[in-house]
Amino acid sequence: MKPASIPPIAARRLLMGAQGLLDNPERAATKASLAKLIKQMGFVQMDSINVVERAHHLTLHTRLDGFDQAQFIRALEMDRSLFEHWTHDASAIPVEWFPHWKPRFRKDKARIQGNAWWQYHFRGVDGDQVVAQVLERITQEGPLKSVDFEHPEKRGPWWGWKPQKAALDFLWRTGQLAIAKRIHFHKVYDLTERVLPNHHFVPEPNEEAHIQWACSSALERLGVASPKELADFWAVLDAAQAKEWCEREVKAGGLEAVIVQGAGGSAPKAAFASADWEKRLKALPDAPDRIRLLCPFDPVLRDRARALRIFGFDFRFEAFVPPGKRAYGYFVLPILEGEKIVGRLDPKFHREQSLLEIKGLWWESGVKATKARMKALEAALERLAIFIGAENYELSCDAKR
């Protein structure tokens, strides 16, 4: 049969619905609603950049007006309903899925020990011995940070980590240590069995169960996806494994091969969707009638090609681009109006002045800065200012095209 054609607006709605962007952001922000939201999304990416607010807090605030940063920290560090580990990047993940990271721990151990990263950081020392010493100290002393391990050689940031910091990261990536908490966003490590005692000893799932979980849960949170997009969601499989799963599910009647048409002149994409995708699409509510500001690490933006294909929005994160080569700014927030991304702005929170400054504002081609649109934008800025604790916000620029 010829694959069904899914227009970009339909793919966009399926993704937004799966990622909690069609739900009412004014609903009560409780412990239960936060847990439900994060599980619905799958995970929340964490990042240290704090030019406005931490990425994970911004992402959750976009979906839940009353979200309190303390709620998230409590879930991660006290209730242990979340754990921190890698998907495509550092993320907070519902702890019930911890066993599905065990295959990754096992694979990462062999991969890391055999690559240049490991060899570089342990040059001139016995890497296995350093790892054993770090693990022994934490076993005996309890939770420790990297700074608690001294090393005489002064080194730079990531590539110049001291051996003990590299050992901590290795032990975390291989599941022997977990992040007990963060202090000023610095990781505090402890034995996984002490941080997650109810999950550490749960057996690793077999390969079939692991692939089934990884692919089905990813598709549930993407709406429609290619095998590579499914594999990239959790980053615990490769595209070949995801492709085999998709083909089996099509034969079993659970999936349907589709073609996602591209917006903004982007090419169509062969993909897969649940066999009932049309029914799911019809059941989705309309997007909230407001403007919202998306974190640059929002899951609907992470895949630049997908964002272009279904939103017609070309987005590049420019924090690591030299200032003179940036098209927009350091930490640009895309402007979501209903179901469309209509522009972007460049913010900075001056904490000493309690001022949220908007240094740049750009509307997408064909989007007019009408009075109604500017009023909706100002309402979004006011919500953001209140959330981050700014007393005022300031549009210090003219709207640009």
Secondary structure, DSSP 8 states (H G I E B T S, - for coil): ---EEE-HHHHHHHHHHHTTSSS-TTS---HHHHHHHHHHHS-EE-----SSS-HHHHHHHHH-TT--HHHHHHHHHTS-SEEEEESSSEEEEEGGGGGGGHHHHHHHHHHHHTSHHHHHHTTTS-HHHHHHHHHHHHHHH--B-GGGS--SS---SGGG--HHHHHHHHHHHTTSEEEEEEETTEEEEEEHHHHSTTTTTS----HHHHHHHHHHHHHHHHSEE-HHHHHHHHSSS-HHHHHHHHHHHHHHTSEEEEEE--STT---EEEEEETTHHHHHHH-----SSEEE--TT-TTTSSHHHHHHHH-------TTS-GGG-SS-SS-EEEEETTEEEEEEEEEEETTTTEEEEEEEEE-TT----HHHHHHHHHHHHHHHHHHT-SEEEE-S--B-
